[in-house]
């Protein structure tokens, strides 16, 4: 790489050069006065490489593949003094200090590369008008569409749920799917001419004697729950004189603490709800699954809060609870816990995380996510946290029947509470209801299955479900042109699921 002193010292044009570079949505020309992109190389059609193998008099091609891409940007940098030139270069070097950034060129603003800065050099001292280059390394040589394309599935002339995916790019790309189950469903199949992805159980049926799972509570509105000022079952020091209320936040109504009810110690509010009877008129659940969505996200280090969802028996004694707490003023560190009741109350798991609003990807309870669940099957208790289901066997809880759920949110003394301390929704599903007509199905009505074709992962209602994938499955790809994708599901799943396929086109 070299710098060249030029003759004329002019100013940039008002408009961006055709190949101006945007790094994570910021054009360099819009940041540095006197910077201008001159030429860019390495964006042209990318060649394919292959390995050869010779057997006797014949040569065979094997391992056909695409190399990484190197993009070189030549630019001009103008200044009125050597000091100003170095200042501008320092700013430029800061902009170029990127790793795996989204790179967009002005003449192709609907597409991007993913790359990292590979090389650049400081300008010679004392010059006012220089040209130089920097290089960008792209391990993935493809460029991708800024906007994803969606395709809705519909019933074809043969009665099969189908989607025609039109990939106008030049590269095979993964396909993501969102599947909304409008009826209980036990099986999902995704089929193209080249691949088959299967989930659940093909043999699952509906009309036989069975033990059914039933949704007894399914709500995102807790206004009909009862204010509960009884002693907190996990910790009597957590006072319950405060008040919880549904309040709007960022376009959603969520359950928040509106009155702590005290200023010394841990004070908060609690609400409760009796478990409704199942379809056979039997109240309470010995075996159950409970999904909930919670928001727990700090806006400052010194914010502290505690939240819990408590499961009680007919004597109002704790079976177990799922807790989210931050009580440390000196670090942005919170933890989630599963605590059990019974004769030996203790923590069954305790995991720490960073709840900061700036720590995207580290906090399962941020505004965009918040999915969690707990399960009780006889003596086995389980709780989900960040892709892992923790479980423990507690024999003296085997026959405990849950009859009530409590939600608690509290603060410490008069200290600021965690900005996001709220519950947003809850589903309580009772297992093993004795029935004659139906069976518990893997995908309940109103559940949402998401298939991440890029990562090869399956989620149900935001929770990772790797065991759903049937062995031997292959995730389909969308080839350039049109790809027919057909979807299959349990015969009893009527009405059919609503399915959206999504791709991000790519080019070489």
N, C-alpha and C positions, 0 to 999 in steps of 0.2 A: 504494500500500500504506500502511495506517495502523495505529497502535497505539491501543488503547482501554483506559483504566484501568477495571477492573471493581470491583464492590462487595465481593463475598465473597472471602475468602482461604482456600480449602480445599485438600484433598489429592486426588490422583488416586485413582480406584477401583482395586481390585486387578486387575480384568480390563481387557484392552485395549479401546479404543473400536472400534466396528464398522469404521471406516475408518482405523484406525491404519496408518501407513506403515512398511514395512520397506525399508531401503536396503542392498542387497547382504547380505540375510539378518539385518539388525540393525534391530529396532524402536526408534524414537526414544524411546518411553515407557519402554523397558527400560534406557535409558542415562541419561536426564535425569529426575530426580525433580521433579515439578511441571509437566512438559510433558504436554499432552493434545491430541490431534486433535479438533477440533470439527466441521468440515464439509469436504468435498472436492467440487469441481466440475471438470468437464472429462472425467469418465469415462463420461458418458452416450453413447448411440449417436452415432457420428460421421457427419456429413453428407458427401455427395459433391459435388464441384464439377465444372463442365464449362465449356468454351468454346463460344460460339455463332458461327456463320457465316451471314450473310444473303446469299442469292442471289435477286435479283428480289423477288418477294412472299413468298418462303419463307425460313424460318429453320431452320437445321440445327444439331444438337448434335455437337460434336467434342471430342476430347481429354478424355474422361471420366476423372477422377482423384480421389485422396483427399489432402486437406491434412494437414499436420502437426497434432499435438494439443498443447494447452496445458492442464495440470492445475494447479489452484489449491487449496492446502491452507490452511485456516484453523485456527489452533491457539491454545491458552491456555498461558501460561507463568507459574508462581507462584514466589515466593521470599519469604524472611523479611527480606531487606534489599536495598537497591539494589545493593550490591556483589555479593551472591549472584545477583541477577537477571542482572547483566552477565556473571558467570562462567558461568551456565547458558546464556546466549545465545551466548557464545563457543564453548561446547561444541556447541551447536546449529549454529552457523555452520560449524564444522568438519565435522559430519556432512553438512551440505548442500553441501559443496564437492566435488561429485561430477560426473563426466562419463561418460556412457553406462553408468549403473548399472542393475542389475536392481531394479525397483521392484514390491513386492507389497503389496496392501492386505488387512487382516485379514479382511474379509468376503468375500474372493475369493482365498484363500491358494494356490489351485492354478493361478493365472495371474500373469503379470508383464508390465510395460511396460519398455521401454528408454528412459531419458531423462536429461537433464542439467539441473542447477539453472539457472534463468533469472534469478530476481530474489528478493531478500530485503532486509530493512531492520533496522538496529539499533533496539532499543526505546528509548523516551524515558527519560532518566535520572531517578532518584528514585521510580519506580513499582515496586510489588511484585506487581501482578497485571495482566497485559496480554493482549490478544489481537492477533494479526496474521496475516499471510498470507505464503506464499512460493509461487512458481510453478515448474513443471517443464516443460521443452520436450521433446517427443517427436517427432523428425522422422518416425519410423515410427508412425502412429497406432494400429497394432494392439496388442492384448495377446495373449500367447502362453501355452500350457500349460507349467507347470513340468516335467511329465513327458512324455517322448516316447512315441509309440505305435508298436509294431512289428507287422508283418504278414508271416507266413511264406507263401512261394509253394508251391503244390502243383499237381499235374497235374489239369486239369479233365476233364469227360466227353468232350471232343474230343481229348484227348491233348496239350493245350497247357499249359505251365507258366504259372500265373496266380496273381495276388494281388488280392483285393478290399480296397481301402483305404477305410476308413470315417472320413471327416473330419467330426467333430461340431462343428467351428468354423463361423464364418461367412465366412472368407476363404480364397482359394486359397493354398496353401502348397507350398514345394518338397518333393521326395521324395528321401531318401537311400537308397542301396542297398549292401548287403554281399553279394558273390557269391563263394562258395567253389567253386572248380572241382574236381570229383571225378574228372575225366579231362582229358587234354590238350584244349584248346579253342582255336579260331581266331577265333571271332566271338561277339559278344553284341549282342542287340537288346532294347530296352525300348519297348513300344508301348502307347499309350492311344488313345482316339478322336480326341484333339486333337494328339498329338505322337508323334514317333519319334526315339529316340536309338539310334545304331548305333556299335559299336566293333569294331575289328579288320578282318578280311577275310571277306566272305561266301563267296568262292570258295575259301577255304583247304580243302584236302582232306587225307586221312590215308593212303589206300592207293595210293600211287604211288611210283616211285623218287625218292629224295630224299637230302638230307644232314640228318641228325637232330641235334638238341641233346639231350644226355642229362645228367641229374643224377647225378654220380658221388659227390658228398658232400652230405649233407643232415642236419645234426645240431645239437642244442642241448646235447650232452653230449660234452665233449672229454676224458673220462677215458681213452679208448683211444688218444689221440695220444701220441707218443713225446717224452719229455723230450729237449731238444736244447741241448747246451752248446757247439755250434760257434760260430765267429765270426759276429757279427751282420753280414749281408751289406751293409747300407746304411751302417753306421758301426761300425768295429771297437772304438771306445771304449765302446760299449754292451755291458757284460759280461753274460754269460748263465749265471752260476753259481747263480742263484736257482731258485726252484721255483714253478710255476703249479699251481693245484688248483681243482677244482670245489667251491664252497662256497655254502651257502644265504644269500640276502639277500632280505628282504621277500617271502618265499614262493616265490622262484625259486632254482634252482641255476645259478650263473654262474661263469665262469672268472676267478679272481683271483690276484694275486701273494701268496703266503703266506710266502715267504722271499726277501729280496733277494739273499742270497749275498755281500754285501759292504757296506762303509760309506763308501767313497771313490769319487767319480765316479758314473757312471751304472751301476747294478746292477739286474738283473732276471732274470726267467725266460723261457724260450722253449720252445715245443713245436712239433712238426712232424708232417706226415702226407704220405705218398706219394700221388700221384693214382692212384686205382684204374684198372684197365683198363676201357675201354668195352665195349659189348655185342659188339663184334667182336674183343675181346681185345687191343686196342691201348692201351698205357699212354701217359700224357702228353697234353697238349692244346696245340696251336698257337693255336687260336682258342677263347676261353672267356669266360664271364660268371661272376662270383663276387659273390653277395650276402652281406653280413654285418650283424649287429646288434651295435653296441658301445655301452657306457655310459661317458660321460666327463663328470663333473659335480662341481664343487668345492663344498665346504662352508665353505671359508675362503680368503682371498686368497693366503696363503703356501703353499698346497698345490701341489705340482709332480709331474708324471708324464709318461711317454712310452709310447705304444702303437704297434704297427705290425702289419700283415699283409703278409708278404713272399712273393713268387712267384719260385721258383728254377727253373733249367734242370737238365739231367742232370749238369752239372758243378758244381752247387751255386753257380752264379753268379746274381746278382740280375737278373731281368727288369724288375720294377718293384715298388714297395711303396706302400701307403696308410698314412699316418702321422697320428696325433693327438698333439699335444704341448702341454704347458704347462711352461715353464722360467723364468717370470718371477715373482719373489717380490713385486714391488711393485704389480702390477695383476692383475685377474682377466681375463686375456687368453690365449687359447689359439689354436692354429691347426691346420688340416688341410693335408696336403701329399700330392701324388702325385709320387714320385721314381722315376726310371727308371734302369736299368742300361745295359748296352751300353758302347760306346767313350767316350761322353760322358755320364757320370752327372750328372744335374741335376734340379731341381724343375720339374715341368710345370705345377703350380698350387700356390698357397700362399694360403689364405684364413684370416682371423682371425675369431674369434667370442668371445662371453662365455659361459664354461661354468658360471656361478653357478647354484645351485639356485633362486635367487630371480629368475632372468632367464628365466621361461617364455616360450617363443616365439622366443628368440634363439639357443637351443642345440639343434641337430638331434640331439645325442647325449644328451639328457636321459633320465630314467628311463622316460618314457612313449613315447619314439620310438627313436632310434638306428639307423634304417634307412640303409644305404649300399650301394653296389656299385662294382665295377670291371669293365672289359671289355677284352679284347684281340682284335682282328680283323686278323690279319696285322701290318702295321706301325702300325696305329692303336691307341693306348692311350687309355682313357677312365676317368674317375672321377666319381661323383655326389656333389654337395654342395649341400644346401638348394635343391632345385628346378632346379639347373643341372647339366648334364653337360659336364664339361671333357674335351676330347680333343686329342691331339697325334699327329703322324706321326713315327715314329722308324724309318727304313728299316733300320738294322742290327739291329733286333729283330724284323723281319718273320717270320723262320723259326725264331725261338726257341720251343722247346717247354717248357711248364711241366710239371714232374714232381713238384714238392713245394711245399707251403704251410707257412709258419711263422707262428706267433702269438707276439708279444713284448709284455711289460708290464714297465716298469722305473721305478725311482725315482732321485732325485738325492741323493747322500751320505746323510745321515741325516734329511733334511728330510721333513716330512709329505707323504704322497702324496695325490693327488686322491681324494676320497672315493669317487667312482665311477670306477674304472679296471678295466674288465672287458669280456669278450666274452660274448655270450649265445647266438648261433647263427651258422651259416654254411652256405651252399649253393654248391656248385661245379658249374657246368653247362658241359659241353664242347660246342662247336659243330662243325658240319660233319662229323659221324660218317656215313660212307658206309653207307647202308642201302637196303633194297629195299621195305620195307613202310610206313614211316611218314614223316611230315614234321615238321620243327620247328614247333611251334605257338606262337602268340602268348601263350597263357595255359596254362602247364604245369599238370599235375596238382598239387593241393594249393596252388596259388596263390590269392590272395584279391584280388578287384577291389572297390574302394570307389568309389562314385559320390557326389560331394558335389553335391547338387542346388541348394544355396544358392549355392555359389561357381561352379558349372558346371565342375567339375574331376574328373578320373579318376585314380585311383591303383591301381597293382598292387604288392602287398606293401609298401605304404607309400611307394612312389616315384611321383612325378608322371609321368603318361604322356599329355601333351596330344596327341601324334600318333596315339593310338589312336582318337580321335573321328573318325568319317566326316563329311566336309563335308556341310552341310545339316541336321545333327542338331539337334533341339529337345529340351530337357530337360522332361519332363512335369511338370505341376503336379497336386496333389490338390485338386479343387474341393470345396466344401461338399457333404456327402452321400457317396455311394459312387462310387469310381473304379476301373474294371477296368484292371489293368496286366498285360500279357502279355509273357513273356520268350522269346527265341529264342536258339539257340546252334548250334554246328556239329553236323551229323548224327552224327558219330562220337564226340561227347562223351557217352559212356555208361559209368558212370551220370551222370545229369543234375546240373547245379550245384545247390547249396543257396543259396537267395536269401532275404534278409530286406529288406523295405522298411520305412522308418521316416519318420514325420512328427512335427512339432511343431505342434499345432493353433493357429490364430490367430482372433481375433475383432475386430470393430470395435465 
